């Protein structure tokens, strides 16, 4: 497990390596290797469970159902889709059992993100503002590859998103949110010296600018939820006055960015209409539904609607995790998934004093699943979600604390 912990604590460096190799035009097996480590770590961790709570049983039932669904339901190109689903959907899921049986805190993992995520944010902001030719050309190449020559206005406007060294803004936005959540948590719940406070507040301001330019509604909403939670629940009373000023500063930065150009204002308006108008909702549902049978009891088959489907001219349900689960695993799978979220929500809220940071990340993912299939592709760090669930299960289980006293000491 020490090997897995080393790579998990340094996962952002692996993503940077993946991006650099991808820029050369070669295929990087870096993330595939990491996902395989998650699988092996989960397999070795599962036998260490000595007692099961309700969340454990639901996740285990979900795993068993996925296995049975994989065997029972066939579809075109099943093996090719299944291999992709194994590495980028199933392997991250097993991080739940790793988190359930070890003492590595989410806070430690996010804290180690500081150097790599700062590099990514600074480079991303520079590339986005300077717009070097290679950067702009690379973004257009990705859009043409994804949508073809006949793109809609919405798709064309995606070139305005900050992507840093990656081929998608999701990598930057999600990673930046995770680190900003840690910064808010540390500033409001930890005793920090003045130098560290200044550094964290500076990085938080940088994170806000990057989140706005990356322009993902889910990460911006997640940041606002985390900001409000830390403001209301934070132990450091002095920080509240700073956070009020910070909120005003963030609002001012947002206004400046939105009105920085007529093109950007038009882009923001279109994004807003996509989730506030009836036409926007209908268009989004039609786009994400595709060939999906919404009344299917057992679904169309595990992995069938992943991003890999685009390579074979099929539909990809990558704009809603709930619809993806419904499409691949059917009504039975969706019920199990919703139950997992419901039980985790109850435990997270009930034991919130032990789960400050975990709760912030969990409360980000639940609404994010409405607009992104964050558990099906590598750019949304699905292993973080399952690890958070495992920590919620561990820290809300009194019996588990008796088995793992170090986890109790770290949680209280």
C-alpha angles and dihedrals in degrees: 000000000000090000091051092047091052093054093041092053089050099039092126091062089053090054091050090051089049091052094048093051090046091053089059090058095249125121113252120217091188096105092040088056091049093049090051089054088053089052094049091044091052093047092052093043098051096072089055091069108107099175133026130216129193094272092050091052093048093050090046090050089050091052092049091047091051089052093050092044090052091054099040103043122062128187138165114299089007097160095049093049092043093055090053091046091050094056101037104028109025102034094055089049090064089063084083090072092045091055090044093059107034139065100229105128124220087229091061092050094050093043089060089056092075101097100039096041091047089053090049093048096046093047091044093052092047094049092045095052098036095040098202112204096249091051094051092043091050092053093049090048090055092049093049090048091049102041107015128229095307103067126168120238090257091054093047091052091059089083086077093069120104110245104166110195093338131091092233134044090223092077091056099039098049095043091047091051092052092052094044088053089054091048092052090046093050094046094051104033105030134070105240132177120242095259093052092046092053092047093049093047090050091050090047091055090049089049092054092053091048092048090052094049093044084053105201112156092210096056093044090050090046090052091051092049091049092046091052093045093051091045092053099038102030117127094210103083093185089061091062092073090048090049092053089053088043091054091053091047092049090049090051092049090049092053092048092050094046093050095038090105139002090238092055092046089053090049093051091047091053091049091050093049089052091070103027106048130069091233090053093051093047093048093048094049092048090049094051098038098060113150093345118135101219092194096055113127097204100020133231096293138288112289095009098120100039122124087268088074090074090068089063098042094258133127121275118207095203099132098071128031091199092055091044092055090045092049097047103030102023130216092320092055093046092051091052091047093049090048090053091052092045095051092043090050091052093048093044094052095040093050096032094136089065094039107046099136095032091053092052092053093044092050087053095054098048096065091032087064088067092067104024138040089227094169097056107058135045097238093074098052097236091180088068091059094050091044090053090051090051091052091049088053093047098047094044093052114087092194091053090056090056089054094045109033093171090061090052092050091050094046100049 
